[in-house]
Amino acid sequence: MAKTPKIIPISDLRQKASDIVRSVSSSREPVFITQRGRAAVVMVSMKDYEDSQHELDILRLLARGEKEIGEGEGHELGDVLKEADLLLKGQGS
């Protein structure tokens, strides 16, 4: 069963910013902030943000690779594996 997202109005964020930031950081659960009854932003922990950015970088590289394959370009396997190792090491830091 899917977990219900935490949704709070921006007025709560103004009044309880420190508590909300602490909660998001410790629980790593996103908080959806509404403004005038509509979704405005999502607050996520820094770790989750960094992880998602890293995943996007990998997806962009995969998409670039797919495009290059389609265009008949190629790369040496050793070079590809070295680049993948560098990316994976970056994720662990």
A tleap script that builds the chain and sets N, CA, C and O, in Angstrom:
source leaprc.protein.ff14SB
mol = sequence {
  NMET ALA LYS THR PRO LYS ILE ILE PRO ILE
  SER ASP LEU ARG GLN LYS ALA SER ASP ILE
  VAL ARG SER VAL SER SER SER ARG GLU PRO
  VAL PHE ILE THR GLN ARG GLY ARG ALA ALA
  VAL VAL MET VAL SER MET LYS ASP TYR GLU
  ASP SER GLN HIE GLU LEU ASP ILE LEU ARG
  LEU LEU ALA ARG GLY GLU LYS GLU ILE GLY
  GLU GLY GLU GLY HIE GLU LEU GLY ASP VAL
  LEU LYS GLU ALA ASP LEU LEU LEU LYS GLY
  GLN GLY CSER
}
set mol.1.N position { 0.848 -1.174 0.000 }
set mol.1.CA position { 0.000 0.000 0.000 }
set mol.1.C position { 0.893 1.238 0.000 }
set mol.1.O position { 1.843 1.325 0.778 }
set mol.2.N position { 0.590 2.178 -0.862 }
set mol.2.CA position { 1.397 3.391 -0.982 }
set mol.2.C position { 1.229 4.269 0.247 }
set mol.2.O position { 0.146 4.380 0.823 }
set mol.3.N position { 2.339 4.888 0.626 }
set mol.3.CA position { 2.318 5.778 1.775 }
set mol.3.C position { 1.728 7.127 1.366 }
set mol.3.O position { 2.040 7.647 0.295 }
set mol.4.N position { 0.883 7.684 2.216 }
set mol.4.CA position { 0.269 8.977 1.952 }
set mol.4.C position { 1.331 10.073 2.083 }
set mol.4.O position { 2.035 10.134 3.091 }
set mol.5.N position { 1.449 10.933 1.077 }
set mol.5.CA position { 2.463 11.986 1.168 }
set mol.5.C position { 2.112 13.018 2.239 }
set mol.5.O position { 0.943 13.266 2.535 }
set mol.6.N position { 3.152 13.604 2.802 }
set mol.6.CA position { 2.945 14.670 3.792 }
set mol.6.C position { 2.765 15.979 3.026 }
set mol.6.O position { 3.640 16.395 2.267 }
set mol.7.N position { 1.632 16.609 3.237 }
set mol.7.CA position { 1.291 17.856 2.542 }
set mol.7.C position { 1.015 18.919 3.588 }
set mol.7.O position { 0.214 18.719 4.502 }
set mol.8.N position { 1.695 20.064 3.441 }
set mol.8.CA position { 1.484 21.158 4.397 }
set mol.8.C position { 1.350 22.484 3.642 }
set mol.8.O position { 1.950 22.660 2.581 }
set mol.9.N position { 0.573 23.404 4.184 }
set mol.9.CA position { 0.475 24.727 3.558 }
set mol.9.C position { 1.734 25.551 3.842 }
set mol.9.O position { 2.437 25.321 4.826 }
set mol.10.N position { 1.994 26.489 2.982 }
set mol.10.CA position { 3.182 27.318 3.122 }
set mol.10.C position { 3.179 28.095 4.438 }
set mol.10.O position { 4.241 28.415 4.972 }
set mol.11.N position { 1.996 28.396 4.961 }
set mol.11.CA position { 1.930 29.102 6.247 }
set mol.11.C position { 2.531 28.252 7.371 }
set mol.11.O position { 3.175 28.784 8.275 }
set mol.12.N position { 2.320 26.923 7.314 }
set mol.12.CA position { 2.950 26.039 8.307 }
set mol.12.C position { 4.463 26.050 8.156 }
set mol.12.O position { 5.195 26.027 9.145 }
set mol.13.N position { 4.924 26.084 6.917 }
set mol.13.CA position { 6.368 26.133 6.677 }
set mol.13.C position { 6.954 27.403 7.276 }
set mol.13.O position { 8.024 27.363 7.884 }
set mol.14.N position { 6.276 28.517 7.115 }
set mol.14.CA position { 6.756 29.778 7.681 }
set mol.14.C position { 6.865 29.697 9.204 }
set mol.14.O position { 7.830 30.184 9.793 }
set mol.15.N position { 5.876 29.081 9.827 }
set mol.15.CA position { 5.825 29.032 11.286 }
set mol.15.C position { 6.718 27.956 11.885 }
set mol.15.O position { 7.223 28.118 12.996 }
set mol.16.N position { 6.916 26.859 11.163 }
set mol.16.CA position { 7.624 25.714 11.730 }
set mol.16.C position { 8.777 25.248 10.843 }
set mol.16.O position { 9.054 24.051 10.771 }
set mol.17.N position { 9.437 26.160 10.182 }
set mol.17.CA position { 10.462 25.796 9.203 }
set mol.17.C position { 11.527 24.883 9.793 }
set mol.17.O position { 11.874 23.866 9.191 }
set mol.18.N position { 12.042 25.229 10.949 }
set mol.18.CA position { 13.108 24.436 11.553 }
set mol.18.C position { 12.652 23.007 11.833 }
set mol.18.O position { 13.378 22.054 11.549 }
set mol.19.N position { 11.458 22.859 12.385 }
set mol.19.CA position { 10.929 21.524 12.682 }
set mol.19.C position { 10.707 20.714 11.407 }
set mol.19.O position { 10.992 19.517 11.370 }
set mol.20.N position { 10.203 21.363 10.374 }
set mol.20.CA position { 9.924 20.673 9.119 }
set mol.20.C position { 11.220 20.237 8.455 }
set mol.20.O position { 11.314 19.113 7.960 }
set mol.21.N position { 12.216 21.106 8.438 }
set mol.21.CA position { 13.518 20.752 7.861 }
set mol.21.C position { 14.117 19.576 8.622 }
set mol.21.O position { 14.642 18.646 8.010 }
set mol.22.N position { 14.046 19.610 9.922 }
set mol.22.CA position { 14.573 18.518 10.741 }
set mol.22.C position { 13.856 17.207 10.421 }
set mol.22.O position { 14.488 16.157 10.311 }
set mol.23.N position { 12.543 17.275 10.274 }
set mol.23.CA position { 11.743 16.085 9.972 }
set mol.23.C position { 12.104 15.504 8.601 }
set mol.23.O position { 12.279 14.293 8.461 }
set mol.24.N position { 12.211 16.357 7.610 }
set mol.24.CA position { 12.549 15.896 6.258 }
set mol.24.C position { 13.945 15.282 6.247 }
set mol.24.O position { 14.164 14.246 5.620 }
set mol.25.N position { 14.886 15.913 6.936 }
set mol.25.CA position { 16.258 15.409 6.977 }
set mol.25.C position { 16.342 14.050 7.657 }
set mol.25.O position { 17.055 13.163 7.188 }
set mol.26.N position { 15.628 13.884 8.748 }
set mol.26.CA position { 15.737 12.630 9.506 }
set mol.26.C position { 14.908 11.503 8.896 }
set mol.26.O position { 15.349 10.354 8.882 }
set mol.27.N position { 13.722 11.814 8.394 }
set mol.27.CA position { 12.847 10.764 7.860 }
set mol.27.C position { 13.140 10.447 6.396 }
set mol.27.O position { 12.820 9.361 5.913 }
set mol.28.N position { 13.750 11.403 5.693 }
set mol.28.CA position { 14.014 11.309 4.255 }
set mol.28.C position { 12.722 11.137 3.463 }
set mol.28.O position { 12.740 10.640 2.336 }
set mol.29.N position { 11.603 11.549 4.055 }
set mol.29.CA position { 10.314 11.545 3.362 }
set mol.29.C position { 10.071 12.952 2.828 }
set mol.29.O position { 10.230 13.922 3.569 }
set mol.30.N position { 9.690 13.086 1.566 }
set mol.30.CA position { 9.434 14.421 1.016 }
set mol.30.C position { 8.201 15.063 1.644 }
set mol.30.O position { 7.286 14.381 2.105 }
set mol.31.N position { 8.204 16.384 1.648 }
set mol.31.CA position { 7.061 17.149 2.118 }
set mol.31.C position { 6.601 18.025 0.957 }
set mol.31.O position { 7.394 18.748 0.354 }
set mol.32.N position { 5.326 17.949 0.660 }
set mol.32.CA position { 4.743 18.741 -0.412 }
set mol.32.C position { 4.175 20.014 0.195 }
set mol.32.O position { 3.356 19.965 1.113 }
set mol.33.N position { 4.615 21.150 -0.323 }
set mol.33.CA position { 4.201 22.455 0.180 }
set mol.33.C position { 3.146 23.023 -0.772 }
set mol.33.O position { 3.351 23.077 -1.985 }
set mol.34.N position { 2.014 23.445 -0.201 }
set mol.34.CA position { 0.964 24.049 -1.019 }
set mol.34.C position { 0.921 25.555 -0.788 }
set mol.34.O position { 1.280 26.060 0.275 }
set mol.35.N position { 0.473 26.240 -1.816 }
set mol.35.CA position { 0.281 27.687 -1.728 }
set mol.35.C position { -1.058 27.989 -2.383 }
set mol.35.O position { -1.286 27.643 -3.542 }
set mol.36.N position { -1.932 28.631 -1.641 }
set mol.36.CA position { -3.294 28.909 -2.097 }
set mol.36.C position { -4.015 27.628 -2.522 }
set mol.36.O position { -4.766 27.614 -3.497 }
set mol.37.N position { -3.769 26.555 -1.768 }
set mol.37.CA position { -4.456 25.291 -2.014 }
set mol.37.C position { -3.917 24.452 -3.153 }
set mol.37.O position { -4.480 23.405 -3.472 }
set mol.38.N position { -2.831 24.898 -3.773 }
set mol.38.CA position { -2.256 24.153 -4.892 }
set mol.38.C position { -0.822 23.762 -4.590 }
set mol.38.O position { -0.095 24.488 -3.911 }
set mol.39.N position { -0.423 22.608 -5.101 }
set mol.39.CA position { 0.957 22.165 -4.921 }
set mol.39.C position { 1.903 23.205 -5.508 }
set mol.39.O position { 1.721 23.650 -6.641 }
set mol.40.N position { 2.920 23.592 -4.727 }
set mol.40.CA position { 3.871 24.610 -5.177 }
set mol.40.C position { 5.284 24.050 -5.296 }
set mol.40.O position { 5.951 24.248 -6.312 }
set mol.41.N position { 5.738 23.352 -4.259 }
set mol.41.CA position { 7.092 22.796 -4.260 }
set mol.41.C position { 7.114 21.502 -3.449 }
set mol.41.O position { 6.185 21.186 -2.706 }
set mol.42.N position { 8.208 20.772 -3.624 }
set mol.42.CA position { 8.446 19.572 -2.823 }
set mol.42.C position { 9.768 19.767 -2.100 }
set mol.42.O position { 10.766 20.143 -2.716 }
set mol.43.N position { 9.780 19.517 -0.815 }
set mol.43.CA position { 10.992 19.614 -0.010 }
set mol.43.C position { 11.520 18.199 0.227 }
set mol.43.O position { 10.802 17.332 0.726 }
set mol.44.N position { 12.788 17.981 -0.140 }
set mol.44.CA position { 13.414 16.676 0.066 }
set mol.44.C position { 14.733 16.873 0.802 }
set mol.44.O position { 15.293 17.969 0.819 }
set mol.45.N position { 15.217 15.795 1.407 }
set mol.45.CA position { 16.500 15.872 2.103 }
set mol.45.C position { 17.619 16.095 1.087 }
set mol.45.O position { 17.472 15.767 -0.090 }
set mol.46.N position { 18.721 16.645 1.544 }
set mol.46.CA position { 19.861 16.893 0.665 }
set mol.46.C position { 20.379 15.579 0.090 }
set mol.46.O position { 20.755 15.524 -1.080 }
set mol.47.N position { 20.402 14.532 0.889 }
set mol.47.CA position { 20.875 13.224 0.415 }
set mol.47.C position { 19.989 12.716 -0.723 }
set mol.47.O position { 20.498 12.238 -1.737 }
set mol.48.N position { 18.676 12.816 -0.561 }
set mol.48.CA position { 17.769 12.368 -1.620 }
set mol.48.C position { 17.934 13.211 -2.876 }
set mol.48.O position { 17.891 12.687 -3.989 }
set mol.49.N position { 18.123 14.512 -2.703 }
set mol.49.CA position { 18.336 15.387 -3.855 }
set mol.49.C position { 19.609 14.992 -4.595 }
set mol.49.O position { 19.605 14.862 -5.819 }
set mol.50.N position { 20.698 14.801 -3.851 }
set mol.50.CA position { 21.971 14.413 -4.472 }
set mol.50.C position { 21.844 13.075 -5.184 }
set mol.50.O position { 22.355 12.908 -6.292 }
set mol.51.N position { 21.163 12.116 -4.552 }
set mol.51.CA position { 20.960 10.809 -5.177 }
set mol.51.C position { 20.176 10.930 -6.480 }
set mol.51.O position { 20.520 10.295 -7.477 }
set mol.52.N position { 19.126 11.742 -6.471 }
set mol.52.CA position { 18.317 11.882 -7.686 }
set mol.52.C position { 19.108 12.577 -8.789 }
set mol.52.O position { 18.964 12.235 -9.963 }
set mol.53.N position { 19.942 13.550 -8.424 }
set mol.53.CA position { 20.767 14.223 -9.423 }
set mol.53.C position { 21.779 13.250 -10.025 }
set mol.53.O position { 22.046 13.284 -11.226 }
set mol.54.N position { 22.335 12.386 -9.184 }
set mol.54.CA position { 23.291 11.395 -9.665 }
set mol.54.C position { 22.602 10.414 -10.627 }
set mol.54.O position { 23.161 10.058 -11.664 }
set mol.55.N position { 21.402 9.990 -10.275 }
set mol.55.CA position { 20.641 9.093 -11.150 }
set mol.55.C position { 20.331 9.768 -12.483 }
set mol.55.O position { 20.406 9.134 -13.535 }
set mol.56.N position { 19.985 11.054 -12.438 }
set mol.56.CA position { 19.739 11.786 -13.686 }
set mol.56.C position { 20.989 11.858 -14.554 }
set mol.56.O position { 20.911 11.729 -15.775 }
set mol.57.N position { 22.147 12.064 -13.916 }
set mol.57.CA position { 23.406 12.093 -14.672 }
set mol.57.C position { 23.636 10.765 -15.392 }
set mol.57.O position { 24.030 10.741 -16.558 }
set mol.58.N position { 23.386 9.667 -14.686 }
set mol.58.CA position { 23.570 8.347 -15.290 }
set mol.58.C position { 22.576 8.146 -16.436 }
set mol.58.O position { 22.947 7.640 -17.495 }
set mol.59.N position { 21.328 8.536 -16.233 }
set mol.59.CA position { 20.330 8.401 -17.298 }
set mol.59.C position { 20.694 9.244 -18.518 }
set mol.59.O position { 20.483 8.818 -19.653 }
set mol.60.N position { 21.231 10.423 -18.289 }
set mol.60.CA position { 21.657 11.269 -19.424 }
set mol.60.C position { 22.779 10.597 -20.199 }
set mol.60.O position { 22.797 10.622 -21.429 }
set mol.61.N position { 23.729 9.987 -19.463 }
set mol.61.CA position { 24.819 9.281 -20.136 }
set mol.61.C position { 24.295 8.094 -20.937 }
set mol.61.O position { 24.749 7.840 -22.053 }
set mol.62.N position { 23.338 7.369 -20.362 }
set mol.62.CA position { 22.754 6.240 -21.088 }
set mol.62.C position { 22.029 6.711 -22.345 }
set mol.62.O position { 22.135 6.087 -23.401 }
set mol.63.N position { 21.298 7.807 -22.227 }
set mol.63.CA position { 20.591 8.353 -23.387 }
set mol.63.C position { 21.584 8.805 -24.456 }
set mol.63.O position { 21.370 8.594 -25.649 }
set mol.64.N position { 22.668 9.427 -24.009 }
set mol.64.CA position { 23.701 9.854 -24.966 }
set mol.64.C position { 24.300 8.640 -25.656 }
set mol.64.O position { 24.542 8.660 -26.863 }
set mol.65.N position { 24.540 7.579 -24.885 }
set mol.65.CA position { 25.083 6.351 -25.465 }
set mol.65.C position { 24.148 5.737 -26.484 }
set mol.65.O position { 24.583 5.299 -27.548 }
set mol.66.N position { 22.855 5.704 -26.160 }
set mol.66.CA position { 21.862 5.178 -27.098 }
set mol.66.C position { 21.875 5.989 -28.397 }
set mol.66.O position { 21.805 5.430 -29.492 }
set mol.67.N position { 21.964 7.306 -28.255 }
set mol.67.CA position { 21.983 8.170 -29.442 }
set mol.67.C position { 23.236 7.901 -30.275 }
set mol.67.O position { 23.164 7.807 -31.501 }
set mol.68.N position { 24.385 7.778 -29.604 }
set mol.68.CA position { 25.635 7.528 -30.316 }
set mol.68.C position { 25.609 6.177 -31.014 }
set mol.68.O position { 26.101 6.049 -32.135 }
set mol.69.N position { 25.043 5.171 -30.365 }
set mol.69.CA position { 24.921 3.853 -31.002 }
set mol.69.C position { 24.056 3.964 -32.246 }
set mol.69.O position { 24.383 3.405 -33.293 }
set mol.70.N position { 22.951 4.688 -32.126 }
set mol.70.CA position { 22.063 4.890 -33.271 }
set mol.70.C position { 22.737 5.602 -34.428 }
set mol.70.O position { 22.391 5.393 -35.590 }
set mol.71.N position { 23.720 6.459 -34.091 }
set mol.71.CA position { 24.452 7.204 -35.118 }
set mol.71.C position { 25.681 6.442 -35.603 }
set mol.71.O position { 26.447 6.939 -36.429 }
set mol.72.N position { 25.859 5.230 -35.081 }
set mol.72.CA position { 26.979 4.404 -35.526 }
set mol.72.C position { 28.304 4.711 -34.852 }
set mol.72.O position { 29.349 4.236 -35.296 }
set mol.73.N position { 28.275 5.497 -33.787 }
set mol.73.CA position { 29.509 5.794 -33.051 }
set mol.73.C position { 29.766 4.678 -32.046 }
set mol.73.O position { 28.835 4.019 -31.583 }
set mol.74.N position { 31.011 4.477 -31.720 }
set mol.74.CA position { 31.343 3.441 -30.749 }
set mol.74.C position { 32.455 3.885 -29.827 }
set mol.74.O position { 33.184 4.830 -30.126 }
set mol.75.N position { 32.584 3.192 -28.689 }
set mol.75.CA position { 33.621 3.478 -27.707 }
set mol.75.C position { 34.216 2.161 -27.240 }
set mol.75.O position { 33.544 1.130 -27.249 }
set mol.76.N position { 35.451 2.196 -26.841 }
set mol.76.CA position { 36.110 1.001 -26.312 }
set mol.76.C position { 35.479 0.621 -24.986 }
set mol.76.O position { 35.198 1.485 -24.155 }
set mol.77.N position { 35.257 -0.672 -24.788 }
set mol.77.CA position { 34.637 -1.158 -23.564 }
set mol.77.C position { 35.421 -0.723 -22.331 }
set mol.77.O position { 34.821 -0.322 -21.334 }
set mol.78.N position { 36.727 -0.793 -22.379 }
set mol.78.CA position { 37.553 -0.390 -21.241 }
set mol.78.C position { 37.321 1.054 -20.843 }
set mol.78.O position { 37.268 1.372 -19.655 }
set mol.79.N position { 37.182 1.934 -21.830 }
set mol.79.CA position { 36.929 3.347 -21.547 }
set mol.79.C position { 35.551 3.530 -20.898 }
set mol.79.O position { 35.398 4.314 -19.961 }
set mol.80.N position { 34.569 2.812 -21.397 }
set mol.80.CA position { 33.211 2.895 -20.844 }
set mol.80.C position { 33.206 2.407 -19.398 }
set mol.80.O position { 32.592 3.034 -18.535 }
set mol.81.N position { 33.879 1.304 -19.131 }
set mol.81.CA position { 33.914 0.753 -17.773 }
set mol.81.C position { 34.646 1.689 -16.810 }
set mol.81.O position { 34.244 1.829 -15.655 }
set mol.82.N position { 35.708 2.324 -17.276 }
set mol.82.CA position { 36.419 3.290 -16.428 }
set mol.82.C position { 35.502 4.455 -16.065 }
set mol.82.O position { 35.465 4.881 -14.911 }
set mol.83.N position { 34.769 4.966 -17.041 }
set mol.83.CA position { 33.854 6.077 -16.783 }
set mol.83.C position { 32.742 5.651 -15.818 }
set mol.83.O position { 32.341 6.418 -14.942 }
set mol.84.N position { 32.252 4.423 -15.989 }
set mol.84.CA position { 31.204 3.904 -15.081 }
set mol.84.C position { 31.753 3.784 -13.666 }
set mol.84.O position { 31.064 4.127 -12.706 }
set mol.85.N position { 32.986 3.302 -13.524 }
set mol.85.CA position { 33.596 3.186 -12.192 }
set mol.85.C position { 33.722 4.551 -11.523 }
set mol.85.O position { 33.463 4.690 -10.328 }
set mol.86.N position { 34.118 5.549 -12.295 }
set mol.86.CA position { 34.241 6.905 -11.748 }
set mol.86.C position { 32.890 7.415 -11.271 }
set mol.86.O position { 32.797 8.030 -10.209 }
set mol.87.N position { 31.846 7.163 -12.046 }
set mol.87.CA position { 30.498 7.598 -11.645 }
set mol.87.C position { 30.041 6.888 -10.365 }
set mol.87.O position { 29.474 7.508 -9.465 }
set mol.88.N position { 30.296 5.594 -10.303 }
set mol.88.CA position { 29.874 4.832 -9.122 }
set mol.88.C position { 30.652 5.253 -7.881 }
set mol.88.O position { 30.092 5.291 -6.786 }
set mol.89.N position { 31.922 5.568 -8.035 }
set mol.89.CA position { 32.709 6.063 -6.889 }
set mol.89.C position { 32.171 7.401 -6.415 }
set mol.89.O position { 32.158 7.676 -5.215 }
set mol.90.N position { 31.729 8.233 -7.342 }
set mol.90.CA position { 31.142 9.537 -7.003 }
set mol.90.C position { 29.853 9.390 -6.209 }
set mol.90.O position { 29.537 10.238 -5.375 }
set mol.91.N position { 29.110 8.325 -6.462 }
set mol.91.CA position { 27.857 8.104 -5.748 }
set mol.91.C position { 28.112 7.745 -4.295 }
set mol.91.O position { 27.327 8.121 -3.425 }
set mol.92.N position { 29.181 7.033 -4.013 }
set mol.92.CA position { 29.470 6.602 -2.647 }
set mol.92.C position { 29.985 7.695 -1.748 }
set mol.92.O position { 30.041 7.507 -0.533 }
set mol.93.N position { 30.370 8.851 -2.306 }
set mol.93.CA position { 30.910 9.923 -1.461 }
set mol.93.C position { 29.862 10.771 -0.840 }
set mol.93.O position { 30.179 11.708 -0.107 }
savepdb mol mol.pdb
quit
